[in-house]
Amino acid sequence: MIAQRPLPPKRWITKPYPNQAEYGEIIDELTQSLGISPALAALLVQRGVTTFNEARLYFRPELGHLHDPFQMNDMDRAIERLQKALSPERSEKILIYGDYDVDGTTSVALVYGFLKNYHAKIDYYIPDRYKEGYGISKQGVEWAAENGFSLIIALDCGVKSVERVAEAKALGVDFIICDHHRPGAELPDAVAVLDPKRDDCSYPYKELSGCGIGFKLLQAYCLKAGIRLDVLYPYLDLVAVSIASDIVPLTGENRVMAYYGLKYLNAAPRTGLKALISVAGFTKGELDISNLVFGLGPRINAAGRIQHAKAAVQLLLAESKDEADEFALAINKHNNSRREFDSSITEQALSMIRQSEALTRAKSTVLYDASWHKGVIGIVASRCIEHFHRPTIILTQSNDKAAGSARSVPGFDVYEAIEECADLLEQFGGHTFAAGMTMPLDNIEPFRQKFEEVVSRTIKEEHLTPLIDIDLPLDFSEISDKLVRIVKQMGPFGPHNMQPIFMTDDVYLAGEPFIMKDKHLKINVRQGRSGHTLTAVGFGLAHVAAHLQPGKPFSICYLVEHNVYNGNVSLQLILKDVKA
């Protein structure tokens, strides 16, 4: 029997049901015009879909609705410089420079892979995570100048590299920067800085991934050079992987590009991704955003975490099956090593917190160990948040400095908190939920104290409790095969377009709970004391069984899905939490 322990304290926040006076007629019209239930119509209204045409575009995104790339500040200058470099008269050497994570490596594979079809004098460069660190490196700039490159296209980095871009300019090397991180007070003196987060950029969609901005550069180039866009669109498989792995909002252009990127991934993935799909154990044709986040993304990341990220780009650019299979197997081995580091370091980190009363009671977590592998500290930070729900920074030693990776909790901007500690840092960058930094080793303890002070002063108590964001209360009588099919069509799911979570009260056991693998819960439930029975599965919720009693009502929140087993399809609830 599983030992009883208190249920984890989670906040259930149910979104307001659309106001009847304002949205009643709209819900009725959507219900009739789309042939859906009022509950589904209310779901659409919650997501800003209020007309038949908006619903059509939501369920069937169109590539024709991508924004004009020339609305992005500096795009005209970027294309003018790129065309000069590509012209037969100048035929310059172009270097595609990208970060070592999934977003950076997919960006390089995208831009290099596309432009090499039109230009022979082109190469790519990925900095070494451990020797060069994040962003534009001095070593990278010098290598470009020494090897005769006169134009660098920087992807997923560069918007804060003022000093490096100035050094490059002095060496006769121009920069086009394609970045999606927040700029600093001063922009680099590049030919063009493409970043929708610039204060002076009026581009209508601000949440593109780095690879997404690389795609917009190529879209603009195609429009200017008279290249048909359907030549570019198959590269959306790479953009989809970056969107999923970089956890950017799945709204607007991101949702359109992810929707079509998944189509390419499932129908005809590029050779390298096909090999990666195979070693990850997925079946082609069934991939969704979750598979990219937890299956493909970590494997691509593992190349740079364990050895060098150039291997990830080589895989993504592979043209022969044998070559792709070889790279995919090597990267899979790196991923296995990454998992071992991840697991052991996470245990050490959690033990450090539990053995210290001060760390246990703190509003933030800042941990340091010189022996920890730099490649997995971001993952370890996320793992710690699963156990201690608060902003977390994991630090290790790198090049006689402390290098750190930060992760946050919903509702708290960890970048702003780190920015308040900038006087103790040599370098930092990132966004609301994730950031990286370096500092002198002597500053670790002062930084820990100041970061804790900033977090304690600014974080709300509610942010320290795990949140379950519930879309709608639902009666079991409303759960049907049609509802599950339509909910599935609301994907791809991700930040700001999450898979709907429903909630039902007055639920009773319909039989004994069943524990699977000592960790997971399977129960048959019915709403009220009568009514039809549904099966519910709760992964990692085995401990809940001890709190459920026959004849005693409880509440559940859950996803609705189809379970396919031995060719049979049945309705199934995936439990997110139980309140007994």
C-alpha positions, 0 to 999 in steps of 0.5 A: 500500500502506498504510504499516505501523505498530504496532497500537494498544495496546488491552486486551482484557478478557473478562468471566468466563463464568458459573460452572458450579457456580452458573449451569450449571443456569440456563443449561440452563433458559434454553437450553431455555425460550427455545430459544436457544444456551448462548452466548446464555443465558450472555450473558443471565446476564452481564446479570443475566437468570436466569429466563424471566420476567426474560428476557421483561421484558428482551426485551419491556420493559413501561411498566407496570413504570416506578416509582411517581414518588411514590417520588422525594423531594419529588415530592408537594410538586412536584405540590401546587405545580404543581396550585396554579399550574394551578388556575383560582383562581390560574392562575399564569404558569409558566416552563419553564426548561431547559439548552441541550444535547440533554437540556435542550432535549428536557426543555423540549419535553416539559414545556412541550409537555405542560402547554400542553395544560392551561394557557395561561399558560406559556412556556419559557426557554433560557439563552444558552450564551455570555452566561449560561452553564450552569444557572440564570442571574441574567438568567433569574431577573430576566426571569421576575420582570419578566414576572410568572412565579411558578413556574419548573420547572427541567429538567436544571439547578438542583440547585447553583443555591443563590444563584439560587433564593434570589434568585428566592424574594426576588422572589416566584418559586418553583422546582421543580427537576428535575435529575440531576446530583450535588447540592452540599453544600447544596440550593437552597431550592426548593419541590421538588428532584427528583433521585435522586442526592440522598443522602436520596432513596430512588428505586429508579433513580438514572440518569435523564436530565434529560428522564427526570425531567421525564417522572416529574414529568408521570407523577406529575401525570397520576396525581394529575390523573386523566389517562390515561398513554397521553396522555403516552407518545407524548412518550417519543420526546423522552425516548429522544433525551435518554437516547441523547444524554446517554449515561446507562445503558441499564438499568432505567427508561431502557431501558424508556423508550428502548425505547418512545421508539424505537417512537414515533420509528420509527412516528410521530415528532413533526413536528419530529423527523420533519423532523430524521430526514429532514435527517439522511438516516435512513429512518423505521422504522430508527432505533436508539440509535446514530442518535440519538447520532450523527445527531439529538443533534449536530444538536439540540446544534448550535443552541445551540453555534452560535447559540441553543438556542431554535431546537432547542425550536422545532423539537421543538415544531413542529406544521406540516411547513413550519415543521418543515422550515424549522427542521430545515434551519437546524439542519442548517446549524448542524451543518455549521458545528459540524463545521467548527469541530470539525475545525479546532480538533481539529487545532490541539489535537492539534498542541499536544499533539504539539509538546510533550514535556511534554503528550505524556508527561502523564497528562492533557490541559488545553489553552487557546486564547482563539479556540476556539469554546465550542460545540465544546470538549466535542466536541474533548475527546472527539476528543483522547481518541481519539488520547491516551487520558486525561482531557481538558479543553479551555478557551477564553475566554468573558466574560473567563473561561476556560470549559472542558469535560472528558471522561474515560476509562472507569474514571476519575471526572473530576468528582472530580478537578476537585472536588479543584481547586475552589479554582481554579474559580469554578463547575463541575458534571457527572458521572463522564465529563463536566463543565464549569467556569469559572475566572479566566484567571490560574488556567489554568496553576495549574489545569493543574498541579494537575489533572495532579497529581491525575490522576497520583496517582489514575489507574491505568495501565490506564485510560490504555489503550483498553479493549475489553470482550469478552462471550464467546469464540465459535466460528464454528460458533455464528454463525447468522442466529438468533443475530444476530436474538436479539442485535438483540432485546437492544437498545436498546444503550448504556452498561451494556447494550452490543451484545455483543462476541465474540472468536475465536482461531485465525482465518486469512485466506481470501483477500487483504485488501481496503482500502476508501477507504484507511481500512477493511479487508474480509477473509474469515476462517475459524476453523482451517484449514478450516470455513466462511468469514465476511466481516469489516469493520473500519472504520478498520482498514486498517493491520491488513492489513500485519500479516496473513499467509496461513497465520498465525493471529490473533485477532479481536473483533467484533460480529455483524450482518446485511449487507443489500446489493441485497436480499440478507442475509448474516452479517457480522462488524464488527471492533473489533480484531485481534491478529496 
